[in-house]
Amino acid sequence: MAFAPAVVAKLRERAQRYRELSERLSDQEIASDHKKSVELIREQGQLAAVAVLAERLDRHLARQAEAEALLSDGEKELRELAREELAALEADAPALDREIKDALVSDPELARDKVILEIRAGTGGDEASLFVGDLFRMYQHLFNERGWQLELMASKASEIGGFKEVVFGVRGMGAWRLLRFEGGGHRVQRVPETENQGRVHTSAATVAVLPEAEEVDLVIKPDDLRIDTMRAGGAGGQHVNKTESAVRIVHLPTGTTVVCMDNKSQHKNRASAMRILRARLYEAEQLRLAAERAAERKQQVGSGDRSERIRTYNYPQNRCSDHRLGENFALDQVMSGKLMPILSALDERDREERIQNL
């Protein structure tokens, strides 16, 4: 098989950048600048795999050229060996091609293993809040199946048993890479428990998926925050009503507000609120950068636009439709946490889009 010229050119361009970084890091002036050297070392590390693949590709192409030369000019025995060599190279090429493309479209951000999900009830009143609870349990099943850790961070329960809003953290290998596709509008079609005439109603919920930012990813100035404490409202017993355990943090430059009151400890509520705030601010910055990149590309990849309706859950027909894939899945399987067929297909789709935009 022939390697795409554009892919080969991009591979060699990044391999050259790796060599340039290696030379710069050997410069004494750069080495004495800690901040600059750390930045260059990080970039070099991200390009190391690309540099190795460029060498492998060069060896592959050199062996191919040598075998083709023997095939046209060599003796009979040499021509036979050349044919065997070309057959072996042809068999190895697809795997090498995939490795190269994967390396070129890889993003260090995808390796994040900590994510914050926010599910909020949309149109549909009480039925929408019940749907939020169903989605929350669906994700719980998925996390249990994959061995990921879930941490409830904030919630607003509805009077009939669902949630108006629920925010939770999850930690596990591959969490961000797969869960980033869940951001958007989720629509449910079913007969509500309160419906006497058996009519199907449509309700909705929105899901926001935020990579949990570390302190090194985003610097938040203390002067930019207003932190208030208050008594937690709602269910929770006498303790909740008598102590100011709830925390509200407002990021003054952006107006972003986070309230946490689920924990009895004010300290823990404050820590959770800061984690959520940092994730929201980090997401906003990432979306801004993605919008800038989109201006130079045919389309934006992995934007996580939560205004987009991504999936419909149709209970009467036991059908879950993912609108990005244009495919249907068994609803009972999806709601029991069997989301990997959908998430894996979306990951592969995203990979192909990134390759097209190289």
C-alpha positions in Angstrom: 0.0 0.0 0.0 1.1 3.6 -0.6 1.3 6.0 2.4 -0.6 9.2 1.8 1.8 12.0 0.8 0.1 14.5 3.1 0.4 12.1 6.1 4.1 11.5 5.3 4.8 15.2 5.0 3.1 15.9 8.3 5.0 13.1 10.0 8.4 14.4 8.8 7.5 18.0 9.7 6.9 17.0 13.3 10.0 14.7 13.4 12.0 17.7 12.3 10.4 19.8 15.1 11.5 17.0 17.5 15.1 17.3 16.3 15.0 21.1 16.5 13.8 20.9 20.1 16.6 18.4 21.0 19.1 20.9 19.7 17.6 23.8 21.6 17.5 21.9 24.8 21.2 21.3 24.5 21.7 25.1 24.4 23.1 26.3 27.8 21.0 29.5 27.7 17.8 27.5 27.3 18.8 25.0 30.0 19.3 27.8 32.5 15.7 29.1 31.9 13.7 26.6 34.0 10.2 27.7 32.7 11.3 27.6 29.0 13.1 24.3 29.3 10.1 22.7 31.0 7.8 23.8 28.1 10.3 22.5 25.5 10.8 19.2 27.3 7.0 18.7 27.5 6.6 19.4 23.7 9.6 17.2 22.9 8.0 14.4 24.9 4.8 14.7 23.0 6.7 14.4 19.7 9.0 11.5 20.7 6.7 8.8 19.4 6.3 10.7 16.1 10.1 10.8 15.7 10.4 7.1 16.2 7.7 6.4 13.7 9.4 8.7 11.1 12.5 6.6 11.4 10.5 3.4 11.0 8.8 4.8 8.0 12.1 5.8 6.4 13.5 2.3 7.0 10.3 0.8 5.5 10.5 2.9 2.4 14.3 2.3 2.0 13.7 -1.5 2.2 10.9 -1.2 -0.3 13.0 0.8 -2.8 15.9 -1.7 -2.5 13.6 -4.7 -3.1 12.0 -3.0 -6.1 15.4 -2.4 -7.5 16.4 -6.0 -7.1 13.1 -7.1 -8.6 13.9 -5.3 -11.9 17.7 -5.9 -12.1 18.6 -8.8 -9.9 19.2 -12.4 -10.7 16.4 -15.0 -10.4 17.2 -15.9 -6.7 17.4 -12.2 -5.8 14.2 -11.5 -7.6 12.5 -14.2 -5.5 13.9 -12.7 -2.3 12.8 -9.3 -3.4 9.2 -10.5 -4.0 9.1 -12.1 -0.5 10.5 -8.8 1.0 7.9 -6.8 -0.8 5.1 -9.1 0.3 6.3 -8.8 4.0 6.5 -5.0 3.7 3.0 -4.9 2.2 1.6 -6.9 5.1 3.3 -4.6 7.6 2.2 -1.4 6.0 -1.4 -1.1 7.2 -0.4 -1.4 10.9 2.4 1.1 10.4 0.0 3.5 8.6 -2.5 3.3 11.5 0.2 3.9 14.1 1.4 7.0 12.2 -2.1 8.4 11.8 -2.9 7.7 15.5 0.3 9.5 16.5 -0.4 12.5 14.3 -4.0 13.0 15.6 -3.3 12.1 19.2 -4.0 14.9 21.7 -2.4 14.9 25.2 -5.7 16.1 26.5 -7.3 12.8 25.6 -5.2 11.1 28.3 -6.9 12.9 31.1 -8.5 10.4 33.6 -10.6 12.8 35.7 -13.8 14.2 34.4 -16.8 16.1 35.9 -20.3 15.6 34.5 -23.2 17.9 35.0 -26.7 16.7 34.2 -29.6 19.2 34.2 -33.3 18.9 33.6 -34.5 20.6 30.5 -38.0 20.9 29.0 -40.6 18.5 30.5 -41.0 19.5 34.1 -41.1 16.6 36.6 -40.6 14.1 33.8 -37.3 15.8 32.8 -36.1 15.6 36.4 -36.9 11.8 36.5 -34.9 11.5 33.2 -31.9 13.1 34.8 -32.1 10.4 37.5 -32.2 7.7 34.8 -29.2 9.2 33.0 -27.3 9.4 36.3 -28.0 5.7 37.0 -27.0 4.8 33.4 -23.6 6.4 33.9 -23.3 4.7 37.3 -23.7 1.3 35.6 -21.1 2.2 32.9 -18.6 3.3 35.6 -19.1 0.1 37.6 -18.6 -2.0 34.5 -15.3 -0.2 33.6 -14.1 0.0 37.2 -14.2 3.9 37.3 -14.6 5.7 40.5 -17.7 8.0 40.9 -17.9 10.9 43.4 -21.2 12.8 43.9 -20.3 16.5 44.2 -23.5 18.5 44.1 -27.2 17.8 43.4 -30.7 19.4 43.5 -33.3 16.7 44.1 -36.8 17.1 42.7 -39.9 16.4 44.8 -40.9 13.3 42.9 -37.6 11.5 43.1 -35.4 12.7 40.3 -32.9 15.5 40.0 -33.2 19.0 38.8 -29.4 18.9 38.6 -26.7 16.5 39.5 -22.9 17.0 39.3 -20.4 14.2 39.8 -16.8 13.4 39.3 -15.4 10.2 37.7 -11.9 8.9 37.6 -10.6 6.1 35.4 -8.4 5.2 32.5 -9.9 6.6 29.3 -12.6 8.6 31.1 -12.2 11.8 29.2 -11.5 10.2 25.8 -14.8 8.4 25.9 -17.1 10.5 28.0 -16.4 13.7 26.0 -19.0 12.5 23.5 -21.7 12.6 26.1 -21.9 16.4 26.2 -25.1 17.8 24.6 -28.9 17.5 24.6 -30.4 14.1 25.5 -34.1 13.6 24.6 -36.5 11.0 26.1 -39.8 9.9 24.6 -42.1 7.8 26.9 -45.3 7.7 28.8 -44.9 9.6 32.1 -46.0 7.9 35.3 -48.5 10.8 35.8 -50.0 10.3 32.3 -53.5 8.7 32.5 -54.3 8.4 28.8 -51.1 6.6 27.7 -49.8 9.5 25.6 -46.1 9.6 24.8 -44.4 12.8 26.0 -41.0 14.3 25.0 -38.7 15.6 27.7 -35.0 16.6 27.7 -31.9 16.9 29.8 -28.5 18.5 29.0 -25.2 16.9 29.9 -22.0 18.9 30.2 -18.7 16.9 30.3 -15.7 18.8 31.7 -12.1 17.6 31.9 -11.2 18.2 35.5 -8.4 20.8 35.5 -5.5 20.6 37.8 -4.1 23.7 39.5 -1.2 23.8 37.1 -3.7 23.9 34.1 -5.4 27.0 35.3 -4.4 29.8 37.7 -7.4 31.4 39.6 -6.5 34.5 41.5 -8.0 34.6 45.0 -9.0 38.3 44.4 -11.2 37.1 41.5 -13.4 35.0 43.8 -16.3 35.9 46.1 -17.0 33.0 48.6 -20.2 33.0 50.6 -21.4 30.4 53.2 -25.0 29.7 53.9 -27.4 27.2 55.4 -28.2 24.4 53.0 -31.8 24.2 51.9 -33.9 21.2 51.2 -33.8 17.7 52.7 -31.0 16.8 55.1 -32.3 17.0 58.6 -31.6 19.3 61.4 -27.8 19.5 60.8 -28.3 20.9 57.3 -30.7 23.6 58.6 -28.6 24.7 61.6 -25.1 25.0 60.2 -23.7 27.1 57.4 -22.2 24.2 55.5 -23.3 25.3 52.0 -20.7 27.2 49.9 -21.3 29.5 47.0 -18.3 30.6 44.9 -18.6 33.4 42.3 -15.8 34.0 39.8 -16.1 37.7 39.4 -14.5 38.2 36.0 -16.8 35.8 34.3 -19.8 35.6 36.6 -19.5 31.8 36.8 -21.2 30.6 40.0 -21.0 27.3 41.8 -23.0 26.2 44.8 -22.2 23.0 46.8 -24.2 21.9 49.8 -24.4 18.1 49.7 -21.7 17.5 52.3 -22.1 18.3 56.0 -18.6 19.7 56.0 -18.2 23.3 54.8 -14.5 22.5 53.9 -15.5 19.6 51.7 -18.2 21.7 50.0 -15.7 24.4 49.3 -13.2 22.0 47.8 -15.9 20.5 45.6 -17.1 23.9 44.5 -13.5 24.9 43.6 -13.1 21.7 41.5 -16.3 22.4 39.6 -15.4 26.1 39.1 -11.9 25.2 37.8 -13.4 22.7 35.4 -16.0 25.1 34.0 -13.4 27.9 33.5 -11.0 25.4 31.9 -13.7 24.2 29.6 -14.6 27.8 28.6 -10.9 28.4 27.7 -10.7 25.2 25.7 -13.8 26.0 23.7 -12.4 29.4 22.9 -9.2 27.9 21.6 -11.2 25.2 19.7 -13.2 28.0 18.0 -10.0 29.7 16.9 -8.7 26.5 15.5 -12.0 25.8 13.8 -11.6 29.0 11.7 -8.6 27.3 10.1 -10.2 23.9 9.6 -13.2 22.5 7.7 -15.1 21.7 10.9 -14.7 21.6 14.6 -13.9 18.3 16.2 -15.0 17.3 19.7 -16.4 20.7 20.6 -18.8 19.3 23.1 -21.5 21.8 22.2 -24.3 21.0 24.8 -26.9 22.8 22.8 -26.7 20.1 20.1 -29.2 17.2 20.5 -27.1 14.2 20.4 -29.3 11.3 21.4 -33.0 10.2 21.7 -34.2 7.6 24.1 -37.5 6.1 22.8 -39.0 3.8 25.4 -42.1 2.6 23.5 -39.9 1.2 20.8 -36.9 0.2 23.0 -34.7 2.3 20.7 -31.8 4.6 21.5 -30.8 6.8 18.5 -27.4 8.5 18.4 -27.9 11.3 15.9 -24.2 11.8 15.2 -23.7 8.1 14.2 -27.1 7.8 12.5 -27.5 4.4 14.3 -30.0 2.8 16.7 -29.2 0.8 19.7 -31.3 -1.3 22.1 -32.5 1.1 24.8 -32.6 -1.4 27.6 -29.0 -2.3 27.0 -28.0 1.4 26.9 -29.8 2.3 30.1 -28.1 -0.6 31.9 -24.7 1.0 31.1 -23.8 -0.8 27.9 -22.6 2.4 26.2 -19.3 1.2 24.9 -20.5 0.3 21.4 -21.7 3.9 21.0 -18.7 5.5 22.6 -16.2 3.4 20.7 -17.9 4.2 17.4 -17.8 7.9 18.2 -14.1 7.7 19.2 -13.3 6.1 15.8 -15.4 8.7 14.0 -13.5 11.5 15.8 -10.2 9.9 14.8 -11.2 9.8 11.1 -12.3 13.4 11.2 -8.9 14.4 12.8 -7.1 12.5 10.1 -9.1 14.3 7.3 -8.1 17.6 8.9 -4.4 16.9 9.0 
